Amino acid sequence: MTRNWIPVKGAQGRHSRQAHADMPEGTFEREVSKEGFFGPAAFFHHKHPPTGWSNFEGPLRPRAFNLTALNEAASSPWAATKVLANAHLELRFWKLAAPMPALARDADGDLLLFVHEGAGDLFCDYGRIAFEAGDYIYLPRGTMWRLAPHAGASLLTIEATG
């Protein structure tokens, strides 16, 4: 598959004319891209390392979660392990080893599923939709649905309520 990227060129402030080369003294480079190391990217130069934190105070400090340690497979997204939650959102990590035995419907809010690994089929009010790793599945409030993974799947579920 050939990709024809739209050329976007622009630079402001102190910058290098070439990526990863001739960096202005005392700057730190950060690369942002939608395609990993392929395709177009934006390069940001910072005076201080963007990830060189030395101290955090308050509730917004960064956290790391080892979700690979969650090994149980639940047949329902609401039985999946809750990772984070507040009054407006629930984030769960769900391992689905077999097809869901019944339909599900969320009357409280919209669902967004991110497929970490695996592939399968989504059966819902809108028909059958195939999914694979890297896909997002958006299910509006009130949609009846069920997932049938081909050989197991790991999903991150986000329920937005209110």
N, C-alpha and C positions, 0 to 999 in steps of 0.2 A: 504494500500500500504506500503510495507516494504522498507525502504531505507537502502542501504548498503553504508555507508560513507567510503571514502578512508581515513584511518588514516594518519594524518600528524602530526609529532611531531618535535619540534625544539624550542630552546630558546637561546637567546643571551643576554648579558649584565646582569644587576641586574634584577631579576625577582622572581616571586612567583612560587612555584612548584604546586600550586593548584589555580584554578580560584577563584577570590573574597576572598581569604584567605591569611593570612601571607604576606600582602603587605609590601615591603620594605619601611622604614620610609621616609615620604616626597614625595611619588609618587601618581599619579592619574591614575586610570585604565580606559581604553576605550576598548569596545568590538565591533568587526566588524564581521558580519555574513550575509550570503545570505538568510537564512531561519528564520530571526527574533531570537526568543529565543530557536529555535530547531536546532539540527544538529551541525556541526562543526563551530567553531568560532576562531578568532584570538584576542588575548588580548595584548594591547599596554599599557605600563607604561610610564607616562610622569612626568617630574620634575615640570611642571606647568600645571594647568587645561587647557585642550585643548579648552574649550569653555568659559573660564573665561576672556573674552576680557574686557578691560576697556576703550579703545580709538581706533578709526579708523579714518584715514585721507585718502583722495583721492577717486578715482572713484570705487575702488573695495571693498568698505565697504559692510557688509552683509545687506540684505534687507528681509523683510517678507511681503508677499502678501497674502491678504485674498481673495482668488478666490471664496470662497463660497458666497460672496456678489454679484457675477455676476450671475444674474438670467435669463437673456434673452436667448431664444433658437433661434439659427440661422439655416437656412436650408443649408447654404453653409459654408465651413471652412474658406473662405476668408471674410465672414461677421462676424466671431467670434471676440470677443474682443482681441485686441493685447495687450499683457502684456509687452514684451520686444522685441527689435529689434536692429539690426545694419546692416552694409552693406552686411553681409554674412548669416544672420539668422533672422527668425521671430518666436516668440513664442506666441501662442494664446491659450486661454482657450475657449473651445467650448462645449456648451450644446446642444445636439441633441435630440429633443423631439419626432420626427417622422422620417420616412424614407426620405432620400434626394429625392427631386422631379426629379432631373436630374443627369446625370453623371458629374464628375469633372475630370479635367486633369491639371496637373501643368507642364508647359513647361519650367519654370525657374529653378526648382530645385527638389531635392528629398524631400519627406515628411516622417516624423516619427510621428505616433500617439501613445499616451499612453492612455489606457482606465482606467480612475479613477474608474468609477462605471458603472453598466449596462452591457448588453450583446446584441448581435445581429449578423448580417451577413454582411460581406464585399463582394460585387460583383465587380469583376474587370476583366481585360484581362486574368488573370490566373485562373478564376473560382470563386466559392463561398467558402468563408472561414469564419467559425464561430469565433467570438471573445467574450471575457468576461473580467471583471475587472482584472487588472494586466497585460493584454497583451500589447505587442508592435506590431504595424502594420507598416511595412516599405513599402513605395510605391515609386519605382524608378521614376525618371523624365519621363514624357510622358505617364505614366500608366493611363488608364481610369478606374474610380472607383466610387462607391457610397456605403453609409452605410445605413443599415436598422436595427435600434435598436429594440429590442423586447418591451421594455417599457421605453425608454429614456436612455440616456447615457451621461456621462461627459468625455471629452477627452482633453488632452493637445496635441496641434499640434505644431510640430517643422518643419519649412521649411528651408532647407539649400540651399542657392543660390550661384551662382558664382563659 
